[in-house]
Amino acid sequence: MEHRTVSSIPGGDSFLGDQGPTEASLIAAVLPYVLMIILLPIGGFFFTKSFIFEDLLSYSDTTANVYAAITSVILLHALLALFIVKAFRGYPVKGSKQD
């Protein structure tokens, strides 16, 4: 399998350096976050609605839906923040000294 590097920005240097990451390494780094961002809020909605808000707390169906949706939105924002932090910490800034 051929490992091609992602080309730098036309007319300028990439902040990743001359070589840059391979396409496979980018997919391997992003795919878990994409799956978490898609699957966890949906699964979290149904889990919290059924088991926490309806069974444990005995809320009505409408109230359980609202609270489960709020829980899913909070979970989604936490996962997006995690992805953004990982993206900024993943690569060193050009010009910074590496010891």
Secondary structure as GFF3:
##gff-version 3
##sequence-region A 1 99
A	DSSP	alpha_helix	23	47	.	.	.	ID=ss1
A	DSSP	pi_helix	48	56	.	.	.	ID=ss2
A	DSSP	alpha_helix	61	90	.	.	.	ID=ss3
###
